[in-house]
């Protein structure tokens, strides 16, 4: 049984859908303002400082837990379909993750669509990673994490890093990743009545917006089409009630076939990026504890 506290994310998502249904011609700025409230349901992690920084030309924010290892970094990419969301909406969520790991987090405010379409987001993430290396951070002391579209980006950045000939980070931890912009997963139908937010028509619209003129089969946008050989360990977490569930299960199967050390945890009855309930719902806190326990030995913490 899901905890009573887990209902908060359903209420938030239902409110968004009601607002969009009431105003079908809602403009981009208004939609972004709606999604700016994503972090409202996240508790302040406490004991974390936030400092904005220019990461090699990419706007970003450090989340700095008190007493953390200053030479370990989680490179964080926010969700929102590559169209909405920001380092501000996800500040508290990534603060919780950084605090649990005991490392710094660099939260990217990458360029968004439609102003900047694919592959601008991957380019920004690779640029920020290269900046971390230039600052003296070792690749074996860096992991990536992100949610939804940012979960896909936390994975596609690995391909971009590999293509640049840079040393890879030690691990990736995608949350509720959106790996398939074509929307071919059976869970889109199977979980349609359970997932409060992610509907096929919403996915189709956001995919078209962020892809621009790019192909939906571009492996940097569609991770199910990617050559995953040589990637570092990947730990995926997703909700059992998500329409995007099959994005995770299919990717995990593909990664395993490519010889990748991949772990997948499906949390029963949980919604898309339920991790936003950090500090308020036990399921989110448990998920973040599992992430930290998995990645700390890889970061040598």
C-alpha positions in Angstrom: 0.0 0.0 0.0 1.3 3.4 -0.9 1.7 5.8 2.0 -0.9 8.6 2.6 1.9 11.1 2.0 2.4 9.7 -1.5 -1.0 11.2 -2.5 0.5 14.7 -2.6 2.2 14.1 -6.0 -1.1 12.8 -7.5 -2.8 16.0 -6.3 -0.1 18.1 -7.8 -0.2 16.4 -11.2 -4.0 16.3 -11.3 -4.0 20.1 -10.7 -1.7 20.6 -13.6 -3.8 18.5 -16.0 -6.9 20.3 -14.9 -5.3 23.7 -15.5 -4.2 22.6 -19.0 -7.5 21.1 -19.8 -9.3 24.3 -18.8 -7.0 26.3 -21.1 -6.1 24.2 -24.1 -4.4 27.1 -25.8 -2.1 27.6 -22.8 1.2 29.3 -23.9 4.7 28.0 -23.2 5.5 30.6 -20.5 2.3 29.8 -18.6 3.0 26.0 -18.9 6.5 26.5 -17.6 5.2 28.6 -14.7 2.8 25.7 -13.9 5.7 23.2 -13.8 7.8 25.7 -11.7 5.8 24.4 -8.8 7.2 20.8 -9.1 9.5 21.3 -6.1 6.7 22.6 -3.9 6.0 19.1 -2.6 9.7 18.5 -1.7 10.9 19.2 1.8 14.0 21.3 2.3 16.8 18.9 2.9 18.4 21.2 5.5 22.1 21.6 5.9 22.6 22.2 2.1 23.9 25.5 0.6 23.2 26.5 -3.0 25.5 28.5 -5.2 24.9 29.4 -8.8 27.9 29.0 -11.2 28.9 29.2 -14.8 29.9 25.6 -15.8 31.9 26.3 -18.9 29.2 28.4 -20.4 26.3 26.3 -19.0 24.2 27.9 -16.2 24.3 25.6 -13.1 23.9 25.5 -9.4 26.0 23.8 -6.8 24.2 21.9 -4.0 26.7 21.7 -1.2 25.7 19.6 1.8 27.5 20.6 5.0 30.5 18.3 5.6 30.3 16.6 2.2 33.2 15.2 0.2 34.3 18.2 -1.8 36.0 16.1 -4.5 33.0 14.0 -5.3 30.2 15.2 -7.6 26.8 14.1 -8.8 26.1 15.8 -12.2 22.3 16.4 -12.1 19.9 17.0 -15.1 16.3 18.0 -14.4 13.2 16.7 -16.0 10.3 18.4 -17.7 10.4 17.0 -21.3 13.4 19.2 -22.2 10.8 22.0 -22.3 9.9 22.8 -18.7 11.7 22.5 -15.3 14.9 24.1 -14.2 17.7 23.9 -11.7 15.3 25.8 -9.4 12.4 23.4 -9.6 14.8 20.5 -8.8 17.1 22.2 -6.3 15.6 20.5 -3.2 15.4 17.0 -4.8 19.0 17.0 -5.9 19.9 18.5 -2.5 18.4 15.5 -0.8 20.3 13.1 -3.2 23.6 14.9 -2.6 23.2 14.9 1.1 22.4 11.2 1.2 25.5 10.4 -0.9 27.7 12.9 1.0 28.9 14.6 -2.2 28.4 17.9 -4.0 25.8 18.1 -6.8 26.1 20.2 -9.9 22.6 20.9 -11.1 22.5 22.0 -14.7 20.1 24.6 -16.2 20.6 23.3 -19.7 19.1 25.0 -22.7 15.4 24.0 -23.3 13.2 23.4 -26.3 11.7 24.9 -28.4 14.2 27.7 -28.2 17.0 25.1 -28.4 16.1 21.7 -29.8 18.0 18.4 -29.7 20.9 17.9 -29.3 21.5 21.2 -27.4 20.7 19.5 -24.1 23.3 16.7 -24.6 25.8 19.2 -25.7 25.3 21.3 -22.6 25.6 18.3 -20.3 28.8 17.2 -22.0 30.2 20.7 -21.8 29.5 20.9 -18.0 31.1 17.5 -17.5 34.2 18.6 -19.4 34.3 21.7 -17.2 34.2 19.5 -14.1 37.2 17.6 -15.4 39.0 20.9 -16.1 38.3 21.9 -12.5 40.3 18.9 -11.4 37.5 16.5 -10.5 38.4 12.9 -11.4 35.9 10.9 -13.6 36.0 8.1 -11.1 34.6 10.6 -8.6 31.7 11.8 -10.7 28.3 10.1 -11.2 25.3 11.4 -13.2 21.6 11.4 -12.1 18.4 13.0 -13.4 14.7 12.5 -13.7 12.3 11.9 -16.6 13.8 13.7 -19.6 16.7 14.5 -17.3 16.9 10.8 -16.5 17.4 10.1 -20.2 19.9 13.0 -20.4 21.9 11.5 -17.4 22.3 8.5 -19.7 22.7 10.1 -23.1 25.4 12.4 -21.7 27.5 9.2 -21.3 27.2 8.6 -25.0 28.2 12.2 -25.7 31.2 11.9 -23.3 32.2 8.7 -25.0 32.0 10.3 -28.5 34.2 13.2 -27.3 36.8 10.7 -26.2 36.6 11.9 -22.6 36.9 9.4 -19.7 33.5 8.3 -18.5 32.0 9.0 -15.1 31.8 6.1 -12.6 28.0 5.5 -12.7 24.5 6.9 -13.7 21.3 6.9 -11.7 18.3 7.7 -13.8 14.9 8.3 -12.1 11.7 7.5 -14.1 13.7 8.0 -17.4 12.0 9.0 -20.6 14.0 6.9 -23.0 11.6 6.4 -25.9 10.3 9.6 -27.6 8.4 7.5 -30.0 6.1 6.2 -27.2 6.1 2.5 -28.2 6.0 1.0 -24.7 3.0 -1.2 -23.8 2.8 0.4 -20.3 1.5 3.6 -22.0 -1.7 1.6 -22.4 -1.4 -0.7 -19.5 -0.9 2.0 -16.9 -3.0 4.7 -18.6 -5.6 4.7 -15.8 -2.9 4.7 -13.0 -0.5 7.4 -14.2 -1.9 10.8 -13.3 0.5 12.9 -15.4 2.1 11.3 -18.3 -0.4 10.8 -21.1 0.5 9.7 -24.7 -0.7 13.0 -26.2 1.5 14.9 -23.7 4.5 12.8 -24.6 3.9 13.2 -28.3 3.7 17.0 -28.0 6.9 17.3 -26.0 8.8 14.8 -28.2 8.0 16.9 -31.3 9.0 20.1 -29.5 12.3 18.9 -28.2 13.3 16.9 -31.3 12.8 19.8 -33.7 14.2 18.5 -37.0 16.0 15.6 -35.4 15.0 12.0 -35.9 13.0 10.2 -33.2 15.5 7.3 -33.7 18.6 9.5 -33.0 20.3 7.4 -30.3 21.1 10.5 -28.3 17.4 11.2 -28.0 16.1 7.6 -28.1 18.2 5.5 -25.8 16.5 2.3 -27.0 18.3 2.9 -30.3 21.7 3.5 -28.8 24.9 1.3 -28.7 25.4 1.0 -25.0 28.6 -1.0 -25.0 31.3 0.3 -22.7 29.0 2.4 -20.5 29.5 2.5 -16.7 27.1 0.9 -14.2 23.5 2.2 -14.3 20.9 2.1 -11.6 17.3 2.9 -12.7 14.4 3.6 -10.4 10.9 4.0 -11.6 7.3 3.8 -10.4 5.1 0.8 -10.9 2.1 2.9 -12.0 4.0 4.9 -14.6 3.1 4.9 -18.3 6.9 5.1 -18.9 7.6 1.9 -17.0 8.4 0.0 -20.1 11.0 2.6 -21.1 13.0 1.5 -18.1 12.4 -2.3 -18.4 13.3 -2.3 -22.1 16.4 -0.2 -21.6 17.5 -2.4 -18.7 17.2 -5.5 -20.9 19.2 -3.8 -23.7 21.9 -2.6 -21.3 22.2 -6.1 -19.8 22.6 -7.6 -23.3 25.3 -5.1 -24.0 27.2 -6.3 -20.9 26.4 -3.3 -18.7 26.1 -3.6 -15.0 22.5 -2.5 -14.7 20.1 -2.5 -11.8 16.4 -1.7 -12.0 14.1 -1.1 -9.0 10.3 -0.7 -9.7 8.5 0.9 -6.7 4.9 -0.4 -6.5 2.0 2.1 -6.9 4.4 5.0 -7.4 3.9 7.9 -9.8 6.3 9.5 -12.2 9.4 10.9 -10.4 7.9 10.1 -7.0 11.3 11.1 -5.7 9.9 14.7 -5.5 8.3 13.6 -2.3 11.7 13.5 -0.6 11.5 14.4 3.1 7.7 13.9 3.0 6.9 10.4 1.9 8.7 7.2 3.0 8.8 5.8 -0.5 10.9 8.7 -1.8 13.2 8.7 1.1 13.7 4.9 0.7 14.5 5.3 -3.0 17.1 8.0 -2.3 18.7 5.9 0.4 19.0 3.0 -2.1 20.6 5.3 -4.6 23.1 6.5 -2.1 23.9 3.0 -0.8 24.5 1.8 -4.4 26.7 4.7 -5.6 28.8 5.5 -2.5 31.1 2.5 -3.0 31.5 3.4 -6.7 32.6 6.9 -5.7 34.9 5.4 -3.0 32.9 7.1 -0.2 
